[in-house]
Amino acid sequence: MSLDDALRVAEEVNRQGIAVTLDSLGESVTSESAAHQAADVYHKLLDAIAARGIRANISVKLTQMGLEQSANLAESIAGNLVEHARATENFVRIDMEDSRLTQVTLDIVRRIHARPAMRSAVGVVIQSYLYRSQADVEQLLADGIRIRLCKGAYKEPPDVAYPRKTDVDANFLKLSQMLLDSQTYHGLATHDEAIVAAAKAYAASRGIGREHFEFQMLYGVRRDLQRNLVRDGYKVRVYVPFGTEWYPYFMRRLAERPANVLFLARNFFRS
């Protein structure tokens, strides 16, 4: 899928009452010039989104912005993207990668967010399978940083992450309640119907309005659930990846965690 294809998909999804996050696939660039080239795609996206009035933001991995070459390089490039997003009334979600990069990613996001003009234009992802995530959520909430909560897609050792799905789910529910109780707008990224139902019930029991948060899902996955949520007045956003790097991206995800692909195989065609 090309950039223009992704924009057309975003417009189509918008017509269904659903917002979009656009992600130009690619990770772990090997040079500073490659990092700037990757960022240029996002700058074009931000301009196109503004010009066409699309309800979409962008998702960025810091390794694609040169993090493994230099943390300062990645922070500079990501900061420029956030500044561009702020100028076009948009938003940059800094994606989370494997656990060895969690702390540096959070540090960079907090420094960018600390700049007064940037506060409304940057957020981050937290993965519920990591033991550390509750402490990270508490700190991010204290800072007023927007969070996208997901379960986590990388293979992690049992001394870092919950190995059992039931524990990951339980932590997701606990963290989602912390997000819902906060005064900041957050996203709950899940296709799990039981977790969606639990979040809806918790919000209703606490008098939390449906405009206060959003559910996030993958483009094409659980379209039935997406439509039902929109029908019931909930905010929904879908993640639309695009670009030429889909095959190496897919193979890395498969090698890291075969369950990711099994999940997609079970859910992609449910409509």
C-alpha positions as CSV (number, residue, x, y, z in Angstrom):
1,M,0.0,0.0,0.0
2,S,1.4,3.4,-1.0
3,L,1.1,6.7,0.8
4,D,-1.7,7.7,-1.6
5,D,-3.4,4.4,-1.0
6,A,-3.2,4.8,2.7
7,L,-4.8,8.3,2.5
8,R,-7.7,6.9,0.4
9,V,-8.2,4.1,2.9
10,A,-8.3,6.7,5.7
11,E,-10.9,8.8,3.9
12,E,-13.0,5.6,3.4
13,V,-12.7,4.7,7.0
14,N,-13.6,8.2,8.1
15,R,-16.9,8.0,6.1
16,Q,-17.7,5.0,8.4
17,G,-17.4,7.3,11.4
18,I,-14.0,5.9,12.4
19,A,-10.7,7.8,12.9
20,V,-7.3,6.5,11.7
21,T,-3.7,6.2,12.8
22,L,-1.3,5.9,9.8
23,D,2.0,4.1,10.2
24,S,4.7,4.0,7.5
25,L,6.2,0.5,8.1
26,G,9.9,0.2,8.9
27,E,12.1,-0.3,11.8
28,S,15.8,-0.1,12.8
29,V,17.3,2.1,10.1
30,T,21.0,1.8,9.7
31,S,22.0,5.4,9.0
32,E,21.2,8.9,9.8
33,S,20.2,9.6,6.2
34,A,17.7,6.7,6.3
35,A,16.2,8.1,9.5
36,H,15.6,11.4,7.8
37,Q,14.1,9.8,4.8
38,A,11.7,7.8,7.0
39,A,10.7,11.1,8.7
40,D,10.1,12.8,5.4
41,V,7.3,10.3,4.7
42,Y,5.6,11.3,7.9
43,H,6.0,15.0,7.2
44,K,4.3,14.4,3.8
45,L,1.6,12.5,5.6
46,L,1.0,15.4,8.1
47,D,0.7,17.9,5.2
48,A,-1.7,15.6,3.2
49,I,-3.9,14.9,6.2
50,A,-4.3,18.6,6.8
51,A,-4.8,19.5,3.1
52,R,-7.5,16.8,2.7
53,G,-9.2,17.2,6.1
54,I,-8.7,13.6,7.1
55,R,-9.3,12.5,10.7
56,A,-6.0,10.8,11.2
57,N,-2.9,11.0,13.2
58,I,0.5,9.2,12.8
59,S,2.3,6.5,14.7
60,V,6.2,6.5,14.7
61,K,8.8,4.0,15.9
62,L,11.9,5.6,17.3
63,T,14.2,3.0,15.8
64,Q,12.9,4.2,12.4
65,M,13.9,7.7,13.5
66,G,17.5,6.5,14.2
67,L,17.3,5.5,17.9
68,E,19.8,2.7,17.5
69,Q,22.3,5.1,16.0
70,S,21.8,7.9,18.5
71,A,19.1,8.7,21.1
72,N,19.7,12.4,20.4
73,L,19.1,11.9,16.7
74,A,15.8,10.1,17.3
75,E,14.7,12.7,19.8
76,S,15.5,15.5,17.4
77,I,13.7,13.9,14.4
78,A,10.7,12.9,16.5
79,G,10.6,16.4,18.1
80,N,10.4,18.0,14.6
81,L,7.5,15.7,13.7
82,V,5.7,16.6,16.9
83,E,6.3,20.3,16.1
84,H,4.9,19.8,12.6
85,A,1.9,17.9,14.0
86,R,1.2,20.8,16.5
87,A,1.3,23.3,13.7
88,T,-1.2,21.3,11.7
89,E,-3.4,20.5,14.7
90,N,-2.5,16.9,14.6
91,F,-0.9,14.3,16.9
92,V,2.1,11.9,17.0
93,R,1.9,8.6,18.8
94,I,5.4,7.3,19.7
95,D,5.1,3.6,19.4
96,M,6.6,1.2,21.9
97,E,9.1,-1.5,20.8
98,D,10.8,-4.3,22.7
99,S,11.5,-3.9,26.4
100,R,15.2,-3.0,26.0
101,L,13.9,0.3,24.5
102,T,11.1,1.1,26.9
103,Q,12.9,3.4,29.2
104,V,14.7,5.5,26.5
105,T,11.4,5.8,24.6
106,L,9.6,7.0,27.7
107,D,12.4,9.5,28.5
108,I,12.3,10.9,25.0
109,V,8.5,11.3,25.0
110,R,8.5,13.0,28.4
111,R,11.2,15.5,27.3
112,I,9.3,16.3,24.1
113,H,6.0,16.6,26.1
114,A,7.7,18.9,28.6
115,R,8.0,21.6,26.0
116,P,4.9,23.7,26.6
117,A,3.9,24.0,22.9
118,M,4.2,20.3,22.4
119,R,1.9,19.0,25.2
120,S,-1.2,18.4,23.1
121,A,0.7,16.8,20.1
122,V,2.5,13.8,21.5
123,G,1.6,10.5,23.2
124,V,3.1,7.1,23.8
125,V,2.2,3.4,23.9
126,I,2.2,1.2,27.0
127,Q,2.2,-2.6,26.8
128,S,0.2,-4.5,29.5
129,Y,2.3,-7.6,29.4
130,L,5.3,-5.8,31.0
131,Y,5.6,-5.9,34.8
132,R,6.8,-2.3,34.8
133,S,3.7,-0.9,33.0
134,Q,1.7,0.1,36.1
135,A,4.5,2.3,37.4
136,D,5.0,3.7,33.9
137,V,1.3,4.5,33.6
138,E,1.3,6.2,37.0
139,Q,4.2,8.5,35.9
140,L,2.7,9.3,32.5
141,L,-0.7,10.1,34.1
142,A,1.1,12.5,36.5
143,D,2.7,14.2,33.5
144,G,-0.7,14.3,31.6
145,I,0.7,12.3,28.7
146,R,-1.8,10.5,26.4
147,I,-1.5,6.7,26.4
148,R,-2.4,4.0,23.9
149,L,-2.7,0.8,25.9
150,C,-2.1,-2.5,24.1
151,K,-1.2,-6.0,25.3
152,G,2.2,-6.2,23.5
153,A,3.5,-8.0,20.5
154,Y,7.2,-8.7,21.1
155,K,8.5,-11.9,22.6
156,E,9.8,-11.0,26.0
157,P,11.5,-13.2,28.8
158,P,9.4,-14.2,31.8
159,D,11.5,-12.0,34.1
160,V,10.3,-8.9,32.1
161,A,6.7,-9.8,31.0
162,Y,3.8,-11.9,32.1
163,P,4.1,-15.2,30.3
164,R,0.4,-16.1,30.7
165,K,-2.4,-14.5,28.7
166,T,-4.7,-14.4,31.6
167,D,-2.3,-12.2,33.6
168,V,-1.7,-9.9,30.6
169,D,-5.5,-9.5,30.2
170,A,-5.9,-8.8,33.9
171,N,-3.2,-6.2,33.8
172,F,-4.8,-4.6,30.7
173,L,-8.1,-4.3,32.6
174,K,-6.4,-2.8,35.7
175,L,-4.4,-0.3,33.6
176,S,-7.4,0.6,31.4
177,Q,-9.4,1.5,34.6
178,M,-6.5,3.8,35.6
179,L,-6.6,5.5,32.2
180,L,-10.4,5.9,32.2
181,D,-10.3,7.5,35.7
182,S,-7.8,10.1,34.6
183,Q,-8.5,13.5,33.1
184,T,-6.5,12.8,29.9
185,Y,-7.9,11.3,26.7
186,H,-6.5,7.8,26.0
187,G,-6.9,4.9,23.6
188,L,-7.7,1.3,24.5
189,A,-6.2,-1.0,21.8
190,T,-7.8,-4.4,21.8
191,H,-10.0,-6.7,19.7
192,D,-11.0,-8.7,22.8
193,E,-14.7,-8.4,23.1
194,A,-14.7,-9.3,26.8
195,I,-12.2,-6.6,27.5
196,V,-14.2,-4.1,25.4
197,A,-17.3,-5.0,27.4
198,A,-15.5,-4.6,30.7
199,A,-14.2,-1.2,29.8
200,K,-17.6,0.0,28.7
201,A,-19.2,-1.3,31.9
202,Y,-16.5,0.4,34.0
203,A,-16.9,3.7,32.2
204,A,-20.6,3.6,32.6
205,S,-20.4,2.7,36.3
206,R,-18.1,5.7,36.9
207,G,-20.1,8.1,34.8
208,I,-17.3,8.5,32.3
209,G,-18.6,9.8,29.0
210,R,-18.0,8.0,25.7
211,E,-16.2,11.1,24.4
212,H,-13.6,10.7,27.1
213,F,-11.7,7.8,25.4
214,E,-11.5,5.7,22.3
215,F,-11.2,2.0,21.3
216,Q,-8.4,1.3,18.8
217,M,-8.2,-1.7,16.5
218,L,-6.3,-2.9,13.3
219,Y,-7.7,-2.0,9.9
220,G,-9.8,-4.9,8.6
221,V,-9.8,-6.8,12.0
222,R,-13.1,-7.2,13.9
223,R,-15.0,-4.8,11.6
224,D,-18.2,-6.1,13.1
225,L,-17.1,-4.9,16.6
226,Q,-15.9,-1.6,15.2
227,R,-19.3,-1.0,13.5
228,N,-21.2,-1.9,16.7
229,L,-19.1,0.4,18.8
230,V,-19.6,3.3,16.4
231,R,-23.4,2.6,16.3
232,D,-23.5,2.7,20.1
233,G,-21.8,6.1,20.2
234,Y,-18.2,5.1,21.1
235,K,-15.1,6.6,19.5
236,V,-13.1,4.1,17.4
237,R,-9.8,4.5,15.6
238,V,-8.1,2.0,13.3
239,Y,-4.5,1.5,12.7
240,V,-3.5,1.5,9.0
241,P,0.1,0.5,8.1
242,F,1.5,1.1,4.7
243,G,4.7,1.1,2.7
244,T,7.1,-1.2,1.0
245,E,8.6,-2.7,4.3
246,W,5.5,-4.8,5.0
247,Y,7.3,-8.2,4.2
248,P,10.3,-7.8,6.5
249,Y,8.0,-6.3,9.2
250,F,5.7,-9.3,8.9
251,M,8.5,-11.8,9.1
252,R,10.0,-10.1,12.2
253,R,6.6,-10.2,13.9
254,L,6.2,-13.9,12.9
255,A,9.7,-14.8,14.1
256,E,9.3,-12.9,17.4
257,R,5.8,-14.2,18.3
258,P,3.9,-16.7,16.1
259,A,0.8,-16.0,18.1
260,N,0.6,-12.6,16.4
261,V,0.0,-14.2,13.1
262,L,-2.4,-16.8,14.5
263,F,-4.4,-14.0,16.0
264,L,-4.7,-12.2,12.6
265,A,-5.6,-15.4,10.9
266,R,-8.5,-16.0,13.3
267,N,-9.8,-12.5,13.3
268,F,-9.1,-10.8,10.0
269,F,-12.1,-12.1,8.1
270,R,-14.6,-11.7,10.9
271,S,-17.0,-9.1,9.6
